[in-house]
């Protein structure tokens, strides 16, 4: 127990010495003199309507929104998801927290299509249950890549051990709560880290019970990471992290390969914009290239997709909900959701989105993201 305490104390000292260094998004060795990234300005056009909307696009309207966070303490056990497209055709999906008892109906006549993509199931489940580790949520998609990363990490570890028997892996997968704590305490500038997805690790060389902070000891990681196709934190711009290695150059590169993960990054769009504005005001925009690359990915994903223009106060959502269940369609049997069941409804004809959980209701008027 004492040994664990000492190691933890040592790691804390190491972390403080290299403040802001364990997040990947802001620090990669981007060339400040490379082509400038121009980010287009976008706005929510409430005069436009969507013809269709994907599951990730629709649920992204509510996911991690402040209003949903305020009522999410009431953990829902089942999600009922309805979308009426521009032709008036309704798609209904029902899924419970276990991922079982899934139902999918593709039109009002009850014709069923029970095929959902793995990523769609993950995103539907994310509305019902917070996950301590994002990697666990996305494991079925990321596990092969993580196995490859772990093999490279362990190979590098064994090589380092030949020179320093005391070298240890002190950080691997990071929880969301830990990342939030780093952000709150100004130990990170990024809401999400590559650690959250299992694609980063931190080495430390110990001298007795203390971490040796001599930068030169970690320099071999420069060549080793290059040999194994990884990125070394010692080459980060701004905040050096000599013990850090990661699979991708930065998070934008990770999102290019795994675009489904944009669902997790999109709620933090404003955070990235705020940080970029701060760096500009400090005259350090050239050190925010990775943030600009993430924003570029997020903006490209947003364009021509659904946005929330404003709250629709006074909207008669009860009549709106009842309107879904008129006639003799198969949806009529689903009209009464029980306690702890979440109801999400999109009507692209009315440009309205509704989320209902017990006695709480969120109503949004929709628009489409466009360039200024």
Secondary structure, DSSP 8 states (H G I E B T S, - for coil): -HHHHHHHHHHHHHHHHTTTTT-STTTS---TTS-------EEEETT---S---HHHHHHTTTT-HHHHHHTTS--SEEEEEEE-TTS-EEEEEEETTS-S-EEE-STT--B-----HHHHHHHHHTT---S-HHHHTHHHHHHHHHHHHHHHHHHHHHHHHH-TT-EEEE-S--HHHHHHHHHTTS-S-SS-GGGGT-EEEEE-EETTEE---GGGGTHHHHHHHHTT-EEGGG-SSS--TTEEESSSSHHHHHHH-GGGHHHHGGGHHHHHHHHHHHHHTT-GGGGHHHHHHHHHHHHHHTTSEEEEEE-TT--HHHHHHHTT-TT-GGGGG----TTEEEEEEETTTTEEEEEETTEEEEEEEEEEEE-
